[in-house]
Amino acid sequence: MFIEPYSSSDKKGWIEVICGSMFSGKTEELIRRLKRATIANQRVEIFKPMIDKRYHAENVVSHNANSIPSTPIESATSILLLATDVDVVGIDEAQFFDVELPEVCEQLARKGIRVIIAGLDKDFSGKPFGCLPQLLAIGDYITKLHAICVVCGDLATHSFRKGSSDNKILLGEKDTYEARCRACYYKGLAEKKR
Ligand code: ZN
């Protein structure tokens, strides 16, 4: 489990990235860290891309309905305007943000803010998703979470999309996606092509 680094009284920022496949518990982990900071009376702001309207519009909600209030925004640079007077910035569904997000996180960290980002590292075609590769490169602390493969029970690293849509941004839950290990993921793709 991630333990917050000790930070001396002079304010130093850093970047944490929580990544993994769908159903790996990324949002739960983000919420856990943010709630700990809130309990310690730190000022916390949470942002998510406007695109994710699956659940409540203004809450970061994980699949297990644990939630925390958040601000939906259209572009990453809005975070710089909105995150004033904060100690911690949380960002959920980072893969859907625009290319400015890594630079925004970098600027926040340089201002002494702790930045915690959660996002899908790979899209349904198994390719790196959005600016996650850049975020993983600039992050100081990386946590890669795994789900359980629904086919064989091994650790899952891939998000397998059932059905035939090839829209990169197809939001959904268990009816649309499955967590799978690499072997079962590619076996599934081969079966789809048949
Ligand atoms: Zn498997």
Residues whose N, C-alpha, C, O or C-beta is under 5 A from the ligand:
A	BS01	ZN	C149 V151 C152 G153 D154 R180 C181 C184
